[in-house]
């Protein structure tokens, strides 16, 4: 056995230990071992073992090391020490000595590995059984706790059921007593009712005679009521005419059938709702009762503050709407387009002003259309936008469209 790699691990370690013990005495010493030679004997084999084993590939160094090791007394009853010295000295018959010890060590190492593997397997099996036992114990404890809790709940329910039963028996006895009292009261009431029937019949006869006389009087009262109602209607008409003149509301153009006729002719009908196009008319319209104002946010801000950031545009518009809403009392909603954004910034708004961001993948124009469509027909709804398509759609739903310039004139003033 001349191959160093074929030596068992235990035999290699013994060779390194013998050489490391006499390393300072070996001359000449390879440069790779000069630093290792300065270590303490116990540290040489541990820290420089690989370097010593590599240096033993040099036959001259190995022979010098064998000479120094031979001076150290050997252990006669240690076959590993004998084989290590024989491997270094390489005297006649050394190969058989090394091979015999190496074979014996290989068998021992194989048995040790098998024993270690079996020990590891049994250790893992014991750990698994202990874990399983712990889980079973925990499960049993949980089941015991659940059983105790169920037992406690059942005892409580039993006590409650007994209380309910006693209450039911008492209620039954009270019901029997009430029934008897009710029967007696019903008999008395029957007698009283029969007397009342006779009395009411007499009163009915008297009432029929009075009704005939009352009908004659009602005819004259009805004529007076008709006159009062007519006067009230005339007053309402005059008031509406005066209000329209006071607010300078323009006359309604077009007719309900214009859209149908335009569709048959293949053209698009103009919106029928009148639009307050000036700041003064817009503010007068917003002063009407229960007005709904919907504003296309960025459509206004990009015309009013084109050089500002979007955040600054939003803040300026919402702040500028505060005085207008305070003066007119209009229910106001500002819609900003956020279809391509996943972030919705919460921003403060004056009283009476609501700020709405369109949902993801939904443009602000569609939100405005939904808000107008949700309002009942007949309510005054004003939409501020410069988008002609939005203006046409909301006008069809009865809203009044306002150009951006009119709103800018109101909030700027």
Secondary structure, DSSP 8 states (H G I E B T S, - for coil): ---GGGS-HHHHHHHHHHHHHHGGG-SS--GGGHHHHTS-HHHHHHHSHHHHHHHTTSHHHHHHHHHHHHHS---TT-HHHHHHHHHHH--TTHHHHHHHHHHHHHHHHHHHHHHHHHHHHHHHHHHHHHHHHHHHHHHHHHHHHHHHHHHHHHHHHHHHHHHHHHHHHHHHHHHHHHHHHHHHHHHHHHHHHHHHHHHHHHHHHHHHHHHHHHHHHHHHHHHHHHHHHHHHHHHHHHHHHHHHHHHT-----S-TTHHHHHHHHTS-----S----SHHHHHHHHTSTT-EEEEEHHHHHHHHSTTS-HHHHHHHHHHHHHHHHHHH--EEEEEE--TT-S--------TTEEEEE--TT--HHHHHHHHHHHS-TTS-EEEE---HHHHHHHHHTT-EEE-HHHHHHHHH-
